[in-house]
C-alpha cells in the first residue's frame, strides 16, 4: 500500500472485509465510476513502478471534477497532485516527511527576514483551474518569514524577480493577505489589518492555518494562540485582460525551516 493513511488503503486493508459488499464470486464492489477508478489504479501502478522517482506532471491524470471528487473521497488528492512549491530552487530544499507533509528549508539561513526565501504554490501542475482551499504551516522555533495568500497576474519564478523578501512584501500589500511572523502583523489589501499578534518566533514555533472559502474570503489562523486568533480578508482579483483575472496563490517566506501539512485543493473550481 503506497498511502497507508488514505481511505482507499483502509478499505482494502482486510479489517473491513466482512462489511464490504461483494458479488457471488467474492469480488469487492467499488461504487465509483469505472473509468475514473481504473485511471487511479493505472496511476498508482505507474507510481509504484517508478518509486522513488516522481511522476512528471504531464503524465498525471487530468483533474476533472468527477475524478477529483473521487480522490477527495479516498483522501488521495495530495497523492496524485502533490504540493508543488516554486521559487528560486538554489535557495531552498524540499523534502517529503510523510504523506501530504513537506519540509521546506532555506539553504542560506539568516536571522534577517529580508533575506528570506519566498515560494508560491503552483496550481495543479499545468492545470491551472483548481486553487488551494487550505494549508497549514509550522514555522520552526527561530524561523522568521511570512505566510498567506498572494494575488498576481501570472505565476513567475519569485527568485528571478525579487532579490529580497522585504521588497516582495512591499509589492504585494495592495491586493494580497499575509502574516509577517517577525513583525507580528497581518497585512491585507488595505494595509495593516491587525498588529501585536500573540506570537514570538524567537521563543517558540509558530503554527498558522490558511483557508479559503471557495469564494472571495480568505482567513489566517494562529493555531496555538490562546484564545484562537483568526483574521479574515476578502481578495478581489483584478481583471488583467478581457475574460482573464488575476490568480491567488498560497505564499510562504521563510528564513529557516517550515513544515507544510493539511493541504487541500478547492475542487469546486475544477
Secondary structure by P-SEA (a helix, b strand, c coil): ccccccaaaaaacccccccccccccbbbbbcccaaaaaaaaaaaaaaaaaccccccccccccccaaaaaaaaaaccccccccccccccccccccccccccbbbbbbcccccccccbbbbbbbcccccccccccbbbbbbcccccccbbbbbcccccccccccccaaaaaaaccccbbbbbcccccccccccccccccccccccbbbbbbbbbcccccccccccccccbbbbbbbbbbccccccbbbbbbbbbbbccbbbbcccccccccc
